[in-house]
Structures are given as structure tokens and as C-alpha cells.
Amino acid sequence: MKFYDIRRCKSILFLFVFKIFRTSTPASVMALLLITLITKLYWLAHPAAAVMPDYQKIWIGVLGVIQFFIGHSPLAMTFFAIINLTGQAIYLNRITTENDLFQTRNYLPAICFVLFSGLFPEWNYLSASLISNWFILAALSGLLQMTNSLNVRKDIFNIGLFISCAAILSLPALIFLPLLFVALSISRPFKADEWLLGLLGFLTPIYFLAAGIFLFGDWHTLSAWLPADIYFIDHLPETPVKTYSVLGLIILLLIVGIIYLNQYSEHKLIQVKKRWSLIITGFFLALIPLVFKGIGSAGMSIFTLIFLSAIVANIWIERKNKWIGRILFYVFLAVLIFAQWIQLP
């Protein structure tokens, strides 16, 4: 194949993957489903059973309900996890559209979410963190719409409730409770009753959980909700080359995404700027549990996908310096293939 033919094929690939996602059409949804299937082939070929944290016993009951409907097959559970990832990508995209985070309707956050999710094995298998990610998305939707809500008190209560449900399934989600108070601080004048209402929403599921445990006398379930030991990560990952390659890619894309976001923010409304500040705050909050081995892992870091995908999507909205987006796309694709298909000794 001639050199110019290779360049033409690369350009067609880039245009298909990203130009189609700069719009919001039925073709964008079909392309999203196609790319999801392609990027998940490795995980479907290497399915695994549900990820079971050592300290989380409440997840066992939820998993039992899921297995009642889909069975115990690793392939079925992996496929179910991928369906959840696809649904979460579309839900995230809807959140960004409804809150005018971008100047035009597009499917860039959704495709970024799908591509990022293919980088770590734990992000593609069924886990408590994956299911609780739905509650974090619901909470984020409420947080971003707080300034436009017609019934803000109800929304504040629901946000606290969603964060609590996520934390019951996956304890690290507890870190997002401060995000509610950050949103109240920057979006609304201080009202003590609203802050207490958010806290009440957070405590409500825990109250009913404790009441159920009291009635059935199973106190071990409550104690097992907390990890037995929490300490800083003090060893290298099992595959350091792959792990550091993926982390390097994420850091690079995050930095470039924030730079572009900062450039675009000059033309955004103050309300939209506040929403982006919440997303950036949420991303850094999601990183905190990862430094603790007792509760942090690549599976737990799936919470970062929500905020990371929204930020990085700004890279491919840029139309002036297209070459930057193309280079980063090919780097992204190379690391994705390397992380999935290349086996190191």
C-alpha cells in the first residue's frame, strides 16, 4: 500500500471515530454501539465472574438478584457489565447535553467513556462499583441542575440519597458527599436547612439498612460493610508497563482536556463554568480512595470515568488545531490495543 493510501486510511478512521460523534444523530448512537462491541471483544473473549471485594458483603445479596436473572456464567456477567457501561455512557452524554456543558450537541463524552473503560480489566467486569456508578451519575445530574430546579429541596434530598445508595454498594462512593456541599456553596445562598436536608437524604438508606439488620440480628453484615484494614499502597502493580502506560495516557489526555476547557470557558456562561468546576472537583475527589489499598483499586476508580470522559471530550471539540486531536487519538488507540491484546512476559 502506498504511503498516501495509509494516510488516507488513517484520516478516514479518525473522521469515522470522532467526526461522527461531534453531532447528535441516530448514526452517532449506532456508531457508539459498534465501537463498544469492537473495543469489548477482548473482554468478551476473556470473560470473568463478578469482582468480589474482600470487605463488601452487602454486594453479595445484590449480586444474587442479578445472577437469578442472568445466570452464573462469566460470559453472561461480563456481557451484562458491558451493557451497563454502554448505558452509563449514554446517560453521561445526556447529562452533559441537558446542562449545556458543550456549545453543540454531541456524543463525545459517551465515546470517551467507552474507550476509557477498555483500559483496565476491572472496568469491564461486573462489580459493586460498576452498579453504584449509576447512582453517582444520578447524583451528578441533580448537582448540575440544582440552579434550574423547580423543586430544589426535593433534589437536594435525592442527591444525598443517591450518594448513600452508591456508598452502601461501594464504600469509596462516600467521598462524593462533600461534592453536594460544594455544589450548595457555589450554586445557592447558604441555608442551613438545605444542608441538613442533603445530610438527611444521605442518612435515610443507612437508617433503613441498620433497621433491617437490627430486625434480623445480622450485625456482621454492618461490620463487614467496612474494610478490615486501610493503608497506603506500597507496592508496584502486577503489570507495571501496562499500568504506567495507561496512567500516562490518562494524565496526558486530562491535562490537554483541562487546557482546552480553560480556553473554552472564556465564552461560557457563569452557570456553565460552575458546573464544570463541580465536574473537576468530582474527578479529584474520585482519586482519593485510590491511594488506599484497603478500599482502592482499578475497579473502584471507575467513578473517575464519569468526570474524566466529560473533561477529555473537550479535546475533540477543538476544530482549529485538528492535528493535536488526531495525534492524541492515535496514541489513545495504540495504548488501548497494547493494554488489551499485547501479552508481556
N, C-alpha and C positions, 0 to 999 in steps of 0.2 A: 504494500500500500504506500502511495506517495505521501510525502510529508504534509502537503497541504490537505490531503484527504484526512489524515489523522487530526489535524487542527479543526477541520470542518466537523468531524465526528464528535470531538470534544465540545465544540460550540453547540452542536445540536443537543448533546447530553445536558449541558448546563442550561440551555434555554428550556428544555423539557422539564427539568427538575425544579427550576426556580422561577422562570418567567411565568409559567402557568399558575404558580402559586401567588403571584403578585395580584391576581384577580380573585374574586369570589364567585365561582360559577359551578354548575354541576360537574364540569370537566375537572375542576380542582379537587372535588371530593373523590371522583373516580381515580384520579392520578394519586391521591393520597392513599387510597386503599391498595392500589397496585404497588406503590413503593413500600408500603408497610409489609405486604406479602413478600416482596423481594428481600428486604432487609431483615426479615424474621425467618428466612428459610433455614439458616444455620441453627437457630434455637429450636425450630420445629423438628429438625433432623437430629437434634441432641436434647430431647425433652427431659424435664426433671420434675419430681414431685414438689409439692409446696414447700417453701422455705419456712423452717420452724425455729424461731428464736429460742434460746435456752430458758429465758426468763418469762416468756409470754404464754400463759395457759388459757387466757380468755380467747385467744385466736383459735384454739383447738375446737371450741364449740362452733364458731363461725365457719371454720373450715369443714366441719362435719356437715353443716347445712349445704354448703357448696358441693361437697362430694356426693351428697344424696341425689343431686340433680345431674351432675356431670360425670360421676363415677370417680374411681381412684386411679385411672390411667394417667401416667406422667404426660403423655401427649395431649390428653383432654385438658389437663390442668394448665399446661403451657399454652395451648390454644386459647383457653379461657383468659389467661393472663394477657395475651396479645390483643384479644378483643377489648379487654379493659383499657389497655394502653391506647388503642385506637379511639375508643370513646372518650377518654380523657383528653386526647389531643384535639378532638373536635370541640369538646366542651371548653377547653382553654381558648381555642380560637374564637368561640362565641363570646367569651368573656372580654377578650381584647376588642372585639368588634363593637359590642354593646357599650363599652366605656370609651370609645374613640381614642384608643391608645395610638393608633396609626391614622395617618391622614386619609388613607384609602382602605377599602375592604380587601382583605387578602387572606391567604391560608398559610402564610409563612410561619407563624408560631406553631401551627399544627405539624407542618413537615419538620421543623426543627425538633419538636418534641419526639416525633417518631424516630428521627435519625439519632438523636442523643440517646434514646432509650436502647439502641442497639449496641452501645459501647461496653456495658457491663452485663455479665450473665444474670446477676441478681435482679436487674431491672426488667428482665423478660420472663421471670418465673413468678408463679403465684405466691404472694406473701401478704402479711398483715399490712405492711407499709403501702403496698400497691392498692389494696382496698381502701385504706384510710386516706389515700390521696384524693379520693372522690370528695371526702368531707373537707379537705383543705381547699380544693377547688371551689366548693360551695361557699366556704367561708371567705375566700378571696373575692368571689363575685359580690358578696354582700359588703365587704370592706370598700371595694371600688365604687359601688353605687350608693354609698352612705349619704353623700351630699345631695343626691337627687331623689332619695327615698321619700315616699309619701307617708310611710309609717316607720319612722326610723327606730323607734323604741322596740318594735317587734323585730326588726332586722338585727339590732344590736344583740338582743336575746338569742336569736337564731345563730348568729356568728359564734357567740360563746358556746352554744350547744354543739355546733358542728366541730369546733376545735376539740371539745371534750370527747365527742364520739371518736374522733381521729386518735386522740391520745389514749383512749381505752383500748383500741386495737393495736396501736403502735406508740409506745410511751414518748419517743422523741418529738412527736407532734405537739407535745406540751409546750415546746419552745415558741409556738406561734401565738400563744395567749398575749404576750406583750405587744404583738402586732396590732391587736384590737385596740389597745390603749394608745398606741402610736397613731392609729387612724383617727381615734376620737380627739386626740390632741391637735392634729393638723387640719381636721375637717369640720370640727364643731366647737363652739364655745364650751368651756368646762361646765359640766353639770354632774354633780356627784351621783345623782340617781341613775344617770345613764351608765356611768362606770360600774355602779353596783349591779345594774341590770345585766350588763355583759358578764360580770362575775357570777351572777345567779344562773344565767344560761349555761355557763361552764360547769357549775356545780350540780346542775339538775341531773344529767345522766349518771354522774358519780354517786349521787344520792340514791337513785333507783338501783344502781348496781350494788351499793352497800346494803340497801334494804333487802334485796333478793338474797344476798349472801347471808345476811342475818337470819332470814326466814328459813333457809335451807341448812344453815350452820356450817357452810363450807368456807371457813376463814382462810384456808390455804390458797384459795383462788385469788383473794385480795392480796395476800403476801407475795404470791407468785407473779402478780402484775408488775412488781418492781424487780429490777435486776439484782442478783445477789452480790455483784461486785462491779464497781465502776472505776476505771483507771485509764490513764492516758495510753494511747497506742505507742508501743515502744519497740516495734519490730517491722521489718520490711514486708511488703506483700509477697504472696507466693510467686507471682509473675511480675517482677518489678519493671521489666522492659515495657510490657504491655500497659501496665498500670500508669507508669510515668508518661508514656506516650499519650494515653487518653487524657490524663490530667493536664499535660502540656497543651493539648488541643483545646480543652475546655477553657483553660486560663487565657490562651491566645484569643479565642473567639469572644470570651467575656470582655476582655479589655477593648477589643475593637468595637464590640457592640455598645459598650458604655460610651466610647468616644463618639460614635455616630449618634447615639441617643442624646448626648450633650449638644451636638451640633443641631439636631432637630428641635431640641427643647426651646430654642430661641423663638420659634414660630408657634409654639403650643400655648394653649390657654393655661392659666394658673391652676385650674381644676385638674387638667390632664397632667400637669407637672407633679401635683400632689399624688396622683395615682401612680405615676412612675416611681416616685420616692418610696411609696409603700412596697412596690414590687422589688426594688433594690434592697430595701430593708428586709423584706421577707427572704430574699436569697441569702443574705449574710446570716440571718437567724437560722436558716436551714443548715448552714455549715457547722454550727456549734456542736451538735451531737456527734459529729464525725470524728472528733478528736478523742472521744472516749470509747475504749474498746468494749466496755460493758454494755453500751447501748448503741454504738455507732457501727455502721458497716456500709458497704456499697449499696445494699438493699435499702437501708434507711435513707440514703442520700437521694432516693427517688423523689423526695419532696423538693429538691433543688431543681428538678426538671421543669416544674411549673414556671418558676421565675427565670431560670436560665434561658429557656426557649423563647420567652417573650422579649428578653433583652437582646439575645443574639439575632433575632429576626430583623432587627434594625439594619444589620449588615447588608442584607439583600434587598432592602427597600431603596438603598442608595443607587442612583442612576448615573451620577456624574463619573465616579471612579469605578467603572464596572470591572476593571481588571483586578481590583482588590477582592471583590466578591468572588470572581472566578477562581483566583488562586486559592482562597480560603475554602471554596467548595471542593476543589480537587484534593487539598490537604485533608479536609474532613472525610472525603470518600476513601482516601488511602488509609487513614487511621482506622476507619470503620472496617474495611476489609482486613487490615492487619489484626485488629482486635478479635475478629470473628474467625477467620479462616486460616491464619498463619500459626502453625504449631511450633513453639520453641522447645529446644531440648532441655 
